[in-house]
Amino acid sequence: MVVDPLREAELDRLFHAFADSTRRDIVRRVTVEEFSVSGLAALYAMSFAAVQKHVAVLERASLVTKEKRGREQIVRGNHEGLLKARRLLDEYEQIWRQRAARMAAILTEG
């Protein structure tokens, strides 16, 4: 099996980003509307710095983008990054569907 190290690193960043409920919630919120980092921080029982770290993880995974606007950092969902995540998960689903089909074929043969 050939493993593309860049692709593996991308998968690691993606699954790391989605592994936390706060980060999943931030993605959900910023795909609906943009938020400042301070606006996001007001929504969670954690420090501003902790929210900044969550946003940085999401940004590294290309799930959100951040733009400086005046004194604020504006966060919004990255449609391309979300589509890439969907394609990656679709590939895993396809692998599992193929395995299930092979098992079903073996069971009907026997």
C-alpha positions in Angstrom: 0.0 0.0 0.0 1.4 3.4 -1.1 1.0 6.1 1.6 1.2 9.7 0.6 2.8 11.5 3.6 1.2 14.8 2.7 -2.2 13.2 2.4 -1.7 11.4 5.8 -0.7 14.7 7.4 -3.8 16.3 6.0 -6.0 13.5 7.4 -4.3 13.8 10.8 -5.1 17.5 10.9 -8.7 16.9 9.8 -9.4 14.2 12.3 -7.6 16.1 15.1 -9.8 19.1 14.3 -13.0 17.1 14.4 -12.0 15.1 17.5 -13.2 17.9 19.8 -16.8 18.9 20.4 -16.0 22.6 20.8 -14.2 22.6 17.4 -17.1 20.8 15.8 -19.5 23.4 17.3 -17.3 26.3 16.0 -17.3 24.8 12.5 -21.1 24.5 12.7 -21.5 28.1 13.8 -19.1 29.7 11.3 -20.5 27.9 8.3 -23.8 29.6 9.1 -22.4 33.1 9.8 -19.0 34.7 10.4 -17.9 35.4 14.0 -15.1 37.3 15.5 -12.8 35.2 17.7 -14.0 37.3 20.7 -17.6 36.7 19.7 -16.9 33.0 19.7 -15.1 33.2 23.0 -18.2 34.8 24.5 -20.2 31.6 23.6 -18.0 29.1 25.5 -17.0 28.7 29.1 -13.3 28.9 28.4 -10.7 31.6 28.0 -10.3 33.7 24.9 -6.8 32.1 24.4 -8.4 28.6 24.5 -10.9 29.6 21.8 -8.0 31.0 19.7 -6.2 27.7 20.0 -9.3 25.8 18.8 -9.7 28.2 15.8 -6.0 27.7 15.0 -6.5 24.0 14.9 -9.4 24.4 12.6 -7.5 26.8 10.4 -4.6 24.4 10.0 -7.1 21.7 8.9 -8.5 24.2 6.3 -12.0 24.0 7.9 -12.1 27.7 8.7 -10.4 30.9 7.5 -9.5 33.8 9.6 -9.2 37.4 8.4 -8.0 40.4 10.3 -10.7 43.2 10.1 -9.7 46.2 12.2 -8.9 45.0 15.6 -10.8 41.8 15.3 -10.0 38.4 13.7 -13.1 37.2 11.7 -13.6 33.5 11.4 -15.7 31.9 8.7 -16.2 28.4 7.4 -14.0 27.3 4.5 -16.3 25.7 1.9 -13.4 24.1 0.0 -12.0 22.6 3.2 -15.3 21.2 4.2 -15.8 19.7 0.7 -12.3 18.1 1.0 -13.3 16.7 4.3 -16.5 15.3 2.8 -14.6 13.7 -0.1 -12.1 12.1 2.4 -15.0 10.6 4.5 -16.7 9.5 1.3 -13.6 7.5 0.4 -13.7 5.7 3.8 -17.4 5.0 3.3 -16.6 3.5 -0.1 -13.9 1.2 1.4 -16.3 0.0 4.0 -19.1 -0.6 1.5 -16.7 -2.6 -0.7 -15.7 -4.7 2.3 -19.4 -5.3 3.3 -20.1 -6.3 -0.3 -17.2 -8.8 -0.3 -18.4 -10.3 3.0 -21.9 -10.6 1.6 -20.6 -12.3 -1.5 -18.6 -14.8 0.6 -21.6 -15.6 2.8 -23.9 -16.2 -0.2 -21.2 -18.6 -1.8 -21.0 -20.8 1.3 
